[in-house]
Amino acid sequence: MRAPNGDMRGRAWIEAVVQRTPDHCAAVDAPSADPATMLGVNKQLGRRFRIVSARWLRADEI
């Protein structure tokens, strides 16, 4: 985070473990749908992810 004058005020790091699911971002397309027939959003974004875990990291863990 930076102050209005540009000085660094703080830093933060987070680690996230994610799991890719078979479902598309827009639920209108079946997981087994042919990519040629999918909605544009599903072609662009692909499958859904779910956050399995997250934790804040210390600077010495980077």
Backbone bond lengths (Angstrom), bond angles and torsions (degrees), N, CA, C in turn:
res aa  C-N    CA-C-N  psi(-1)  N-CA   C-N-CA  omega(-1)  CA-C   N-CA-C  phi
1 M - - - 1.439 - - 1.528 107.88 -
2 R 1.311 115.21 139.09 1.459 119.76 -179.45 1.523 110.61 -115.46
3 A 1.323 114.27 144.70 1.461 121.25 175.07 1.536 108.08 -75.96
4 P 1.320 117.62 163.40 1.464 120.19 179.16 1.534 113.69 -55.07
5 N 1.320 117.91 -27.33 1.461 120.35 179.43 1.531 112.30 -85.88
6 G 1.323 118.13 1.24 1.460 122.07 177.20 1.514 114.98 97.04
7 D 1.336 118.55 -8.42 1.466 121.02 178.98 1.528 110.48 -67.46
8 M 1.337 115.46 141.60 1.459 120.50 177.52 1.524 109.33 -74.01
9 R 1.331 116.71 125.82 1.466 121.45 -179.60 1.518 112.79 -102.07
10 G 1.299 117.17 -28.57 1.459 118.97 -178.85 1.517 111.24 -176.86
11 R 1.307 114.96 165.12 1.460 122.14 178.08 1.519 108.33 -137.61
12 A 1.317 115.25 153.60 1.462 120.01 177.06 1.522 108.36 -147.88
13 W 1.335 115.72 144.32 1.448 121.98 177.42 1.521 107.62 -130.49
14 I 1.314 114.96 143.38 1.459 120.42 176.96 1.527 108.39 -132.68
15 E 1.310 115.63 143.71 1.463 122.04 176.08 1.519 106.74 -111.78
16 A 1.318 116.57 129.22 1.460 120.85 178.17 1.520 109.24 -123.45
17 V 1.315 115.79 135.38 1.457 122.10 173.15 1.520 105.66 -104.67
18 V 1.344 116.25 122.86 1.457 120.62 -177.25 1.519 110.15 -119.39
19 Q 1.325 115.33 155.15 1.457 121.60 178.16 1.527 108.03 -122.94
20 R 1.310 116.20 127.60 1.455 120.86 176.97 1.519 108.00 -80.09
21 T 1.336 116.65 133.54 1.462 121.19 179.95 1.521 109.59 -106.42
22 P 1.325 118.58 164.16 1.467 120.05 179.02 1.536 112.77 -74.63
23 D 1.329 118.24 -14.79 1.464 121.54 -176.97 1.523 111.66 -75.57
24 H 1.328 115.59 145.48 1.461 121.51 176.12 1.527 109.51 -81.83
25 C 1.327 116.58 163.32 1.474 121.28 179.73 1.521 111.46 -59.61
26 A 1.319 117.69 -44.96 1.467 121.76 174.17 1.524 107.20 -97.10
27 A 1.308 116.98 121.56 1.466 121.96 -171.69 1.526 114.01 -70.17
28 V 1.320 119.41 -1.47 1.472 120.37 -177.93 1.525 112.64 -72.17
29 D 1.327 117.80 -22.37 1.464 120.71 177.68 1.525 109.65 -97.47
30 A 1.333 115.86 133.69 1.464 120.87 177.42 1.529 109.55 -67.77
31 P 1.335 117.74 151.92 1.464 120.41 178.20 1.533 113.06 -55.68
32 S 1.320 117.10 -28.67 1.462 121.02 -178.41 1.528 113.04 -94.42
33 A 1.330 118.35 9.30 1.464 122.08 -176.25 1.520 111.99 -61.86
34 D 1.316 115.21 146.49 1.466 121.96 175.78 1.531 108.12 -69.13
35 P 1.323 118.54 127.11 1.470 120.88 -178.72 1.526 113.78 -55.06
36 A 1.316 118.08 -27.76 1.466 121.32 -179.56 1.522 111.99 -69.44
37 T 1.341 117.63 -21.57 1.470 120.55 -177.18 1.534 112.85 -105.62
38 M 1.323 118.00 2.37 1.471 120.78 -175.79 1.524 111.99 -78.16
39 L 1.331 114.85 158.97 1.457 121.14 173.97 1.525 110.32 -62.32
40 G 1.313 116.77 155.41 1.457 121.84 179.91 1.521 112.89 -57.49
41 V 1.345 116.73 -40.34 1.473 119.58 -178.71 1.521 110.41 -64.15
42 N 1.312 117.86 -37.07 1.464 120.40 179.25 1.524 111.39 -73.05
43 K 1.329 117.44 -32.23 1.465 120.29 175.09 1.521 110.00 -67.26
44 Q 1.326 115.72 -38.73 1.466 120.19 -176.59 1.531 112.26 -77.74
45 L 1.333 118.10 -44.65 1.464 121.66 -173.17 1.526 113.85 -98.16
46 G 1.309 117.81 -24.57 1.464 120.45 177.38 1.520 114.31 77.45
47 R 1.313 115.90 -135.43 1.470 122.50 -173.76 1.525 111.98 -87.25
48 R 1.308 114.46 163.29 1.469 120.59 175.94 1.523 110.16 -81.65
49 F 1.314 115.10 153.22 1.464 122.21 173.25 1.514 107.74 -122.49
50 R 1.309 116.79 149.65 1.465 119.94 173.28 1.523 107.75 -125.05
51 I 1.307 115.34 142.30 1.460 120.47 179.39 1.518 108.31 -79.56
52 V 1.324 116.18 120.88 1.458 122.41 179.71 1.524 109.74 -86.42
53 S 1.331 116.20 -43.20 1.458 120.38 178.18 1.524 108.99 -157.64
54 A 1.314 115.16 159.31 1.467 121.45 176.82 1.520 107.89 -148.59
55 R 1.330 115.23 145.51 1.460 118.78 177.01 1.521 109.23 -151.50
56 W 1.308 115.42 146.55 1.448 121.64 175.39 1.518 109.33 -77.21
57 L 1.336 116.42 140.24 1.456 121.65 -179.12 1.523 110.90 -106.36
58 R 1.319 115.64 148.59 1.465 121.18 172.82 1.530 108.19 -85.54
59 A 1.299 117.26 160.44 1.470 121.48 -178.98 1.517 111.47 -59.76
60 D 1.341 118.20 -31.87 1.475 119.60 -179.43 1.530 112.88 -77.31
61 E 1.314 118.18 -3.91 1.467 121.94 177.17 1.536 112.76 -96.42
62 I 1.306 116.24 -3.15 1.461 120.63 -177.80 1.518 110.08 -85.35
